[in-house]
Each structure stands twice: as structure tokens, then as C-alpha cells.
Amino acid sequence: MPQSQSRWFDPGRHADRRPFLLARNRIFAAIRGWFAARGFIEVDCGALQVSPGNETHLHAFATDMVLPDGSRQPRYLHTSPEFACKKLLAAGETRIFDIAKVYRNRERTLTHAPEFTMLEWYRAREDYEIVIEDTLALVRLAAETAGTQHFQWRGRDCDPLAGAEWLTVNDAFLRYAGIDLLSTLDADGNADRDALASLSETRIAADDTWSDIFSRILSEDIEANLGNGRVTVLYEYPAVEAALARTSARDRRVAERFELYACGVELANGFGELTDAVEQRRRFEADMALKEKIYGERYPIDEDLLQALTMMPPASGVALGLDRLIMLAAGAVTIDQVLWTPVP
């Protein structure tokens, strides 16, 4: 069978991938050791959930749970262990991490897989700047464990050991798209769709929302410029683009949300966590109404999560795409190269 038509279990193809997979195992072990040294508890959140998450453009795998009497209840494979982790924080845990298998539909590219591994961790009663530093430390740890001083991907180069670039979302829009994003938000963070449309040079459809235009500019004009030379921390996201994050005490137009980039690849997404259950319900319902309008479906709201938020202490957390980080650290070019058994 020609190599181009071989399966991942073809011995020759497996031999090519095996160095990446062994690096994966070393990085997993190093990460577990890093968290243990800092007093974190590893948790193992169940994948089967009442709600897979309530973000507009996130697509889940759905199934039925069949009870002994033959009746059925809808369930979903989680897109993140976030809801379960927050319930554990409400229960009294203070430092937790989960190396979780998660599942997302409509995602299959060089850097996306329908089933992938997410490293997610939380610190109760600690500031969100601390989890940003955690994230940078884990990127350095992955590079050191893999024995590399440079990440390279699709012609881009990044030194993961160098000091990171810290860039607000508004500064990124000003620098790479010539747009003062904050000028399109009022003092309470409400977005003016027409104001952003008038500033944008990207293609805009009549039914595009402010968020649609924001996402297109970010993906087309900005992301490729991030994480080149050194890692980029992109922070202070507009509050309307941070459904699970608390609003900044300094400026209500922005939220305590950051993403981390290397070689133009997004590696992590973190928050100062929102704990206001009333506000969280409002955001979930707005996102699900938009999801139904766009995709003709909506996911249930996890009522237990909202109850847990009323009991949960202030916290900060991060979701890191572990396969992507390993791909860059090991020198692979696709996410499938670092998965022991890629989805067929």
C-alpha cells in the first residue's frame, strides 16, 4: 500500500510517528510532575454530561442514555471538562487539573481533531495573571522536555523559552487591522455592529453580527501575526467575546480572558471565572438563541452548574490544547501525528 494511502497502524507510518508519540508521553509525565509540585490534585471528569457547553459556535456529539426501563435521556460528550471542574471547586477543591479527552464536531484540520486532549486547570482565590504565568511555564516545560529551543510550523518560528509578548486585543486590532476596537463598544461593553463594520476592510454580509465581524478580522488579519519569534499572550478580550469570564474591574468593555499563541497557532484560552449565576444564565440563553438562529439547534443549560456557581469561590482557569502544544514541541506538522490512535 502506498504511504499516502496507508492507515496510522501501517508499521512504516507508525515508525515515522513514534518519536512524536514518545515525546507526548514524556510531556504528559512532566506536566503531571509540575502540577504535583505545586499542590494540585489531578481529577478525572466524566465525559457524559447534561450539557456539552453553551457557546454559539461549539458543536457537540450527542447520544442517549438508556435507563433500565428502556426510557431515554439525552446526553452529550463534553467539549471541555469546565462545568464539572467548577462543580468540584464549589465542592471545596482549590487547585485541580484534568488531562481530559474532549469531543467537538465540525472540527478537523491540521490543528483540529474531533477527539483531542485538553489540559484544564483551576486555582481558587487566585488572580488570572497567575494562570497566565502557569501557561507560559507549561509551554517552556514542553519545549524543554522535548529537547527543543524553537517551535516551527508552516514557515513560522517561535522561541518558547524567550520572554512572552503581552498584547491586548485592542492593541492587536490597532496594529494589524488599523481598527480601534474599543471605540465600537459603549461604556458597558455593548457592541455597535455598524461601527465595527464601517471600520473593517474584510468582507461583511448583511446578517453578520459584531461578533461575526470580530472573529473574521481576528482569523484573517491578526492570528497569523501572533506568536512569531516569541509566544504571544493576547489578553483583555471584549466582554461580549468572553461568555464565561468576569468583566474587568478596570474597564467594563473588556473581560479577564486571554489566549496564548505560538507560530500563529492558538494553544490556550483562559479566564478569571464568572461566578454570577444570574449573569451566566443570561449569557448562556443569549448564546443558545443565536445558535438556534444560525444552526437550528440549541443545547440545554446545566442547572447544576448554575447552582454550583452560587457556591463557587473566585477562581481562575485555563484550557490548553495539549495535542497542539506537543505537535509544536515535537516538531510534528499535523495534530494526527501526535495522537496514538487518530480518529478514522
Summary of the structure (lengths in Angstrom):
residues: 344
radius of gyration: 20.3
end to end distance: 17.2
largest distance: 62.4
contacts: 1101
relative contact order: 0.17
helix: 40%
strand: 24%
